[in-house]
Amino acid sequence: MFSKLFLAAAFTTALTSAAPMRANITFPFRAGSATVAAGEYEVTRMENAAPVFSLRDNKTGRGVFVMAQYASAPAKGEARPRLVFSCNSTVCGLTEIWIGTGSSFVTHPRYTRGEQERMVTVYLDKVAGE
């Protein structure tokens, strides 16, 4: 029993990032294949080979993991950490995660041809005490 708990703790520690960020997202959204509620989320880059992010609702403790692909570094003056959503009339989908030093993009929902899209940006703040 002890060894299983120890391995789980070691595995979790190895995957977590040292610098979580916080975002207040005021609308429900799709992240990966999940639809999640509006709320205050802690966004953490998992430290492993692939770019994987954890988004955890601070109120409920529920979260999702999002696989990402590397994208270009931000243009000069655009380094502020943020989440970017692509929205249509029925849903918003997480499309980009900017962590301050570069960006990663994530898969977003497919929309019906001809639907109007708008982009929504939610800025991230450092978690206090980190």
Phi and psi restraints in degrees (value plus and minus 20) as a CYANA .aco file:
   2 PHE   PHI     -79.0   -39.0
   2 PHE   PSI     -63.8   -23.8
   3 SER   PHI     -85.1   -45.1
   3 SER   PSI     -55.6   -15.6
   4 LYS   PHI     -86.3   -46.3
   4 LYS   PSI     -62.9   -22.9
   5 LEU   PHI     -84.7   -44.7
   5 LEU   PSI     -61.9   -21.9
   6 PHE   PHI     -82.4   -42.4
   6 PHE   PSI     -65.5   -25.5
   7 LEU   PHI     -83.8   -43.8
   7 LEU   PSI     -60.2   -20.2
   8 ALA   PHI     -83.4   -43.4
   8 ALA   PSI     -63.5   -23.5
   9 ALA   PHI     -84.9   -44.9
   9 ALA   PSI     -62.2   -22.2
  10 ALA   PHI     -84.7   -44.7
  10 ALA   PSI     -62.7   -22.7
  11 PHE   PHI     -82.8   -42.8
  11 PHE   PSI     -66.1   -26.1
  12 THR   PHI     -81.5   -41.5
  12 THR   PSI     -64.0   -24.0
  13 THR   PHI     -82.8   -42.8
  13 THR   PSI     -60.2   -20.2
  14 ALA   PHI     -87.1   -47.1
  14 ALA   PSI     -49.1    -9.1
  15 LEU   PHI    -109.1   -69.1
  15 LEU   PSI     -40.8    -0.8
  16 THR   PHI    -101.9   -61.9
  16 THR   PSI     132.1   172.1
  17 SER   PHI    -112.6   -72.6
  17 SER   PSI     137.3   177.3
  18 ALA   PHI    -105.3   -65.3
  18 ALA   PSI     -28.0    12.0
  19 ALA   PHI    -152.7  -112.7
  19 ALA   PSI      53.4    93.4
  20 PRO   PHI     -89.1   -49.1
  20 PRO   PSI     133.1   173.1
  21 MET   PHI    -141.1  -101.1
  21 MET   PSI     141.3   181.3
  22 ARG   PHI    -143.6  -103.6
  22 ARG   PSI     120.7   160.7
  23 ALA   PHI    -157.0  -117.0
  23 ALA   PSI     116.4   156.4
  24 ASN   PHI    -118.5   -78.5
  24 ASN   PSI      84.5   124.5
  25 ILE   PHI    -122.2   -82.2
  25 ILE   PSI      97.2   137.2
  26 THR   PHI    -113.0   -73.0
  26 THR   PSI      -7.3    32.7
  27 PHE   PHI    -165.8  -125.8
  27 PHE   PSI     132.3   172.3
  28 PRO   PHI     -87.1   -47.1
  28 PRO   PSI     133.6   173.6
  29 PHE   PHI    -174.2  -134.2
  29 PHE   PSI     143.8   183.8
  30 ARG   PHI    -118.1   -78.1
  30 ARG   PSI     113.7   153.7
  31 ALA   PHI    -152.0  -112.0
  31 ALA   PSI      92.8   132.8
  32 GLY   PHI      44.7    84.7
  32 GLY   PSI    -148.2  -108.2
  33 SER   PHI    -118.1   -78.1
  33 SER   PSI     -16.7    23.3
  34 ALA   PHI    -123.3   -83.3
  34 ALA   PSI     127.1   167.1
  35 THR   PHI    -125.6   -85.6
  35 THR   PSI     106.0   146.0
  36 VAL   PHI    -143.5  -103.5
  36 VAL   PSI     137.6   177.6
  37 ALA   PHI     -97.5   -57.5
  37 ALA   PSI     141.7   181.7
  38 ALA   PHI     -83.1   -43.1
  38 ALA   PSI     132.6   172.6
  39 GLY   PHI     142.6   182.6
  39 GLY   PSI    -196.2  -156.2
  40 GLU   PHI    -112.6   -72.6
  40 GLU   PSI     102.6   142.6
  41 TYR   PHI    -136.7   -96.7
  41 TYR   PSI     122.6   162.6
  42 GLU   PHI    -117.1   -77.1
  42 GLU   PSI     105.2   145.2
  43 VAL   PHI    -129.7   -89.7
  43 VAL   PSI     103.7   143.7
  44 THR   PHI    -151.1  -111.1
  44 THR   PSI     111.9   151.9
  45 ARG   PHI    -103.6   -63.6
  45 ARG   PSI     103.5   143.5
  46 MET   PHI     -97.0   -57.0
  46 MET   PSI     116.4   156.4
  47 GLU   PHI    -110.6   -70.6
  47 GLU   PSI      67.5   107.5
  48 ASN   PHI    -166.2  -126.2
  48 ASN   PSI    -192.8  -152.8
  49 ALA   PHI     -86.3   -46.3
  49 ALA   PSI     -60.5   -20.5
  50 ALA   PHI    -111.7   -71.7
  50 ALA   PSI     129.4   169.4
  51 PRO   PHI     -94.7   -54.7
  51 PRO   PSI      84.1   124.1
  52 VAL   PHI    -143.8  -103.8
  52 VAL   PSI     115.9   155.9
  53 PHE   PHI    -139.6   -99.6
  53 PHE   PSI     124.9   164.9
  54 SER   PHI    -126.2   -86.2
  54 SER   PSI     111.2   151.2
  55 LEU   PHI    -138.5   -98.5
  55 LEU   PSI      94.4   134.4
  56 ARG   PHI    -140.8  -100.8
  56 ARG   PSI     106.5   146.5
  57 ASP   PHI     -90.0   -50.0
  57 ASP   PSI     100.7   140.7
  58 ASN   PHI     -88.0   -48.0
  58 ASN   PSI     -46.0    -6.0
  59 LYS   PHI    -100.0   -60.0
  59 LYS   PSI     -66.8   -26.8
  60 THR   PHI    -115.2   -75.2
  60 THR   PSI     -41.1    -1.1
  61 GLY   PHI      61.4   101.4
  61 GLY   PSI     -25.5    14.5
  62 ARG   PHI     -98.2   -58.2
  62 ARG   PSI     130.6   170.6
  63 GLY   PHI    -173.9  -133.9
  63 GLY   PSI     155.3   195.3
  64 VAL   PHI    -156.5  -116.5
  64 VAL   PSI     134.8   174.8
  65 PHE   PHI    -125.0   -85.0
  65 PHE   PSI     119.0   159.0
  66 VAL   PHI    -144.1  -104.1
  66 VAL   PSI     101.3   141.3
  67 MET   PHI     -99.6   -59.6
  67 MET   PSI     117.9   157.9
  68 ALA   PHI    -148.1  -108.1
  68 ALA   PSI     147.5   187.5
  69 GLN   PHI    -139.8   -99.8
  69 GLN   PSI     123.9   163.9
  70 TYR   PHI     -84.8   -44.8
  70 TYR   PSI     121.9   161.9
  71 ALA   PHI    -148.5  -108.5
  71 ALA   PSI    -193.4  -153.4
  72 SER   PHI     -89.9   -49.9
  72 SER   PSI     138.8   178.8
  73 ALA   PHI     -90.3   -50.3
  73 ALA   PSI     133.4   173.4
  74 PRO   PHI     -86.3   -46.3
  74 PRO   PSI     131.5   171.5
  75 ALA   PHI     -86.0   -46.0
  75 ALA   PSI     138.5   178.5
  76 LYS   PHI     -74.3   -34.3
  76 LYS   PSI     111.7   151.7
  77 GLY   PHI      67.3   107.3
  77 GLY   PSI     -21.7    18.3
  78 GLU   PHI    -133.5   -93.5
  78 GLU   PSI      10.9    50.9
  79 ALA   PHI    -106.4   -66.4
  79 ALA   PSI     -23.1    16.9
  80 ARG   PHI     -83.0   -43.0
  80 ARG   PSI     108.2   148.2
  81 PRO   PHI     -81.0   -41.0
  81 PRO   PSI     118.3   158.3
  82 ARG   PHI    -184.3  -144.3
  82 ARG   PSI     142.7   182.7
  83 LEU   PHI    -130.3   -90.3
  83 LEU   PSI     119.1   159.1
  84 VAL   PHI    -140.0  -100.0
  84 VAL   PSI     110.9   150.9
  85 PHE   PHI    -137.0   -97.0
  85 PHE   PSI     123.4   163.4
  86 SER   PHI    -125.4   -85.4
  86 SER   PSI     104.4   144.4
  87 CYS   PHI    -142.7  -102.7
  87 CYS   PSI     125.9   165.9
  88 ASN   PHI    -142.2  -102.2
  88 ASN   PSI    -180.7  -140.7
  89 SER   PHI     -90.7   -50.7
  89 SER   PSI     -36.5     3.5
  90 THR   PHI    -139.6   -99.6
  90 THR   PSI     -42.1    -2.1
  91 VAL   PHI    -174.4  -134.4
  91 VAL   PSI     131.2   171.2
  92 CYS   PHI    -132.9   -92.9
  92 CYS   PSI     121.5   161.5
  93 GLY   PHI    -145.0  -105.0
  93 GLY   PSI     117.2   157.2
  94 LEU   PHI     -88.5   -48.5
  94 LEU   PSI     101.1   141.1
  95 THR   PHI    -132.7   -92.7
  95 THR   PSI     -49.1    -9.1
  96 GLU   PHI    -162.1  -122.1
  96 GLU   PSI     125.3   165.3
  97 ILE   PHI    -146.1  -106.1
  97 ILE   PSI      96.0   136.0
  98 TRP   PHI    -124.5   -84.5
  98 TRP   PSI      99.8   139.8
  99 ILE   PHI    -121.6   -81.6
  99 ILE   PSI     -13.4    26.6
 100 GLY   PHI      84.2   124.2
 100 GLY   PSI     -46.8    -6.8
 101 THR   PHI    -133.6   -93.6
 101 THR   PSI     -32.5     7.5
 102 GLY   PHI    -197.2  -157.2
 102 GLY   PSI    -196.9  -156.9
 103 SER   PHI    -151.7  -111.7
 103 SER   PSI     138.4   178.4
 104 SER   PHI    -150.3  -110.3
 104 SER   PSI     125.2   165.2
 105 PHE   PHI    -133.4   -93.4
 105 PHE   PSI     131.7   171.7
 106 VAL   PHI    -141.5  -101.5
 106 VAL   PSI     139.7   179.7
 107 THR   PHI     -83.9   -43.9
 107 THR   PSI     120.5   160.5
 108 HIS   PHI    -143.4  -103.4
 108 HIS   PSI     142.6   182.6
 109 PRO   PHI     -83.8   -43.8
 109 PRO   PSI     128.8   168.8
 110 ARG   PHI    -104.2   -64.2
 110 ARG   PSI     119.4   159.4
 111 TYR   PHI    -130.1   -90.1
 111 TYR   PSI     137.8   177.8
 112 THR   PHI     -84.8   -44.8
 112 THR   PSI     118.2   158.2
 113 ARG   PHI     -73.1   -33.1
 113 ARG   PSI     113.3   153.3
 114 GLY   PHI      71.2   111.2
 114 GLY   PSI     -26.8    13.2
 115 GLU   PHI     -92.8   -52.8
 115 GLU   PSI     123.1   163.1
 116 GLN   PHI     -92.0   -52.0
 116 GLN   PSI     112.2   152.2
 117 GLU   PHI    -133.0   -93.0
 117 GLU   PSI     128.6   168.6
 118 ARG   PHI    -154.2  -114.2
 118 ARG   PSI     133.0   173.0
 119 MET   PHI    -123.0   -83.0
 119 MET   PSI     118.5   158.5
 120 VAL   PHI    -145.8  -105.8
 120 VAL   PSI     111.2   151.2
 121 THR   PHI    -132.5   -92.5
 121 THR   PSI     112.5   152.5
 122 VAL   PHI    -141.3  -101.3
 122 VAL   PSI     100.0   140.0
 123 TYR   PHI    -101.7   -61.7
 123 TYR   PSI     126.6   166.6
 124 LEU   PHI    -118.7   -78.7
 124 LEU   PSI     125.5   165.5
 125 ASP   PHI    -140.1  -100.1
 125 ASP   PSI     130.3   170.3
 126 LYS   PHI     -85.4   -45.4
 126 LYS   PSI     124.8   164.8
 127 VAL   PHI     -95.5   -55.5
 127 VAL   PSI     111.4   151.4
 128 ALA   PHI     -78.6   -38.6
 128 ALA   PSI     118.4   158.4
 129 GLY   PHI      63.6   103.6
 129 GLY   PSI     -17.1    22.9
